[in-house]
C-alpha cells in the first residue's frame, strides 16, 4: 500500500470513528435496524464464470449507509446492498449489530472490483478495509463472491457506474 493511500485510509478512519462510535451495540435478540430499502435495483457482476444478476437495496444517505444490513437475519443469494459514496476514497466496513456473514466488495469509480473482504463474520468490529480507493461498496451474503468466482478487476454493472 502506498504511503499516500495508507495516510488517506488512516485519515478516513479517524474521521469515521466518532460517527461509528455513536451507534450503540444492540442485543442480537432485540436488534433493530432499518427496513428493507425499496425499490430494489438490478445489478450485474461479470466474472470469468459469466454474468450474475442481483437485486440490491441502495444505501445512498448517511443513515442508510450507517445502518446497512444491521439486524437482518438473512440475505437471499440473489440480493445485496449497494452503498453509494459521493467520491472515491479508502473505505472500511465493520459488522457492529450485523447478524449474518457478509462478503464486502469494494468497487472503484470505474466499476471494477478493487478488493473483497470475504465471509466477514457477524458482530466483528475489527473492520474490513478496502485495498484502495472505492466509490461503491457491495454487500452480498457471505460466501457468495467465491460461488460466482468474483475477483479483483471484475466488472460490476449498475446505473450509478460508468458504462464500458
C-alpha positions in Angstrom: 0.0 0.0 0.0 1.4 3.4 -0.9 2.2 5.9 1.8 -0.5 8.2 0.3 -3.2 5.5 0.3 -2.2 4.5 3.9 -2.4 8.1 5.0 -5.8 8.6 3.4 -7.0 5.4 5.0 -5.8 6.5 8.4 -7.5 9.9 8.0 -10.8 8.4 6.8 -10.8 6.0 9.8 -10.2 8.9 12.2 -13.0 10.9 10.6 -15.4 7.9 10.5 -14.6 6.7 14.0 -16.6 9.2 16.0 -19.8 8.7 14.0 -19.5 4.9 14.2 -18.8 5.0 17.9 -22.1 6.7 18.5 -24.0 3.8 17.0 -24.7 1.6 20.1 -24.2 -2.1 20.2 -27.5 -3.9 20.4 -28.5 -7.2 22.0 -28.8 -9.5 18.9 -32.1 -10.9 20.2 -33.7 -7.4 20.1 -31.6 -5.8 17.3 -33.4 -3.1 15.4 -32.0 -1.9 12.1 -33.6 -0.3 9.1 -36.4 -1.9 7.0 -35.5 -3.1 3.5 -34.8 -0.1 1.3 -37.2 -0.1 -1.7 -37.3 -0.1 -4.6 -34.7 -2.8 -5.3 -32.5 -2.2 -8.3 -30.8 -4.6 -10.8 -27.1 -5.1 -10.6 -24.9 -7.4 -12.6 -21.4 -8.8 -11.9 -19.3 -10.0 -14.8 -16.7 -12.7 -13.9 -14.8 -15.4 -15.8 -17.7 -17.7 -14.8 -20.2 -15.4 -16.6 -22.7 -12.7 -15.6 -24.6 -13.0 -12.3 -27.7 -10.9 -11.6 -28.7 -9.4 -8.3 -31.4 -7.2 -6.9 -29.9 -4.7 -4.5 -31.0 -2.1 -2.0 -29.4 1.3 -2.5 -27.8 2.9 0.6 -27.1 6.5 -0.5 -27.8 8.6 2.6 -25.7 8.8 5.7 -28.3 7.0 7.8 -28.8 4.2 5.2 -25.0 3.7 4.9 -24.6 3.7 8.7 -27.2 1.0 9.3 -26.6 -1.0 6.2 -27.7 -4.6 6.7 -27.6 -4.4 10.5 -30.0 -6.7 12.4 -31.0 -8.6 9.3 -31.4 -12.3 10.0 -30.9 -13.5 6.4 -29.9 -12.3 2.9 -31.0 -14.3 -0.2 -28.3 -15.4 -2.6 -29.7 -13.0 -5.3 -29.9 -10.0 -3.1 -27.5 -7.4 -1.7 -26.9 -3.8 -0.7 -25.0 -1.3 -2.8 -23.5 1.7 -0.9 -23.0 4.8 -3.0 -20.5 7.4 -1.9 -20.0 10.9 -3.4 -16.3 10.3 -4.1 -13.8 7.6 -4.2 -11.7 7.1 -1.1 -10.4 4.2 1.1 -13.3 2.5 2.8 -13.6 0.5 6.0 -16.7 -1.5 6.9 -17.4 -3.3 10.2 -20.1 -5.7 11.5 -21.5 -4.0 14.6 -25.1 -5.3 15.0 -24.8 -7.3 11.8 -26.1 -10.8 12.4 -25.2 -12.6 9.2 -21.8 -13.2 7.5 -21.2 -10.9 4.5 -18.9 -10.6 1.5 -17.9 -6.9 1.3 -16.9 -5.9 -2.3 -15.1 -2.6 -2.7 -15.6 -1.1 -6.2 -13.7 1.7 -7.8 -15.3 4.7 -9.6 -14.7 2.8 -12.9 -17.0 -0.1 -11.8 -14.1 -2.5 -11.3 -13.7 -4.6 -8.1 -10.8 -3.1 -6.0 -10.8 -5.8 -3.3 -13.1 -8.2 -1.5 -13.4 -9.0 2.2 -14.8 -12.5 2.2 -17.1 -14.0 4.7 -16.7 -11.2 7.3 -18.2 -12.7 10.5 -21.2 -11.4 12.3 -20.7 -8.8 15.1 -16.9 -8.5 14.2 -15.9 -4.9 14.9 -12.3 -5.2 13.8 -13.1 -3.6 10.5 -12.6 -4.8 6.9 -10.7 -2.2 4.9 -10.6 -1.7 1.1 -7.2 -2.3 -0.6 -7.6 1.1 -2.3 -10.0 3.9 -3.1 -13.6 2.8 -3.7 -16.7 4.8 -4.6 -19.1 1.9 -4.2 -19.4 -1.0 -1.8 -21.5 -4.0 -2.4 -22.5 -6.4 0.4 -23.6 -9.9 -0.5 -24.4 -13.0 1.6 -21.2 -14.5 3.0 -19.5 -16.9 0.6 -21.4 -15.6 -2.5 -18.3 -14.0 -4.0 -16.5 -17.3 -4.1 -19.5 -19.1 -5.5 -19.6 -16.7 -8.5 -15.8 -16.6 -8.9 -15.6 -12.9 -8.1 -12.0 -11.5 -8.2 -10.5 -8.0 -8.1 -10.7 -6.4 -11.5 -14.0 -8.0 -12.3 -16.7 -5.6 -13.6 -19.9 -4.5 -11.7 -22.7 -3.1 -13.8 -25.3 -0.7 -12.2 -26.9 2.6 -13.3 -24.7 4.5 -10.9 -21.5 3.2 -12.5 -19.9 4.2 -15.8 -20.6 2.0 -18.8 -17.9 0.4 -20.8 
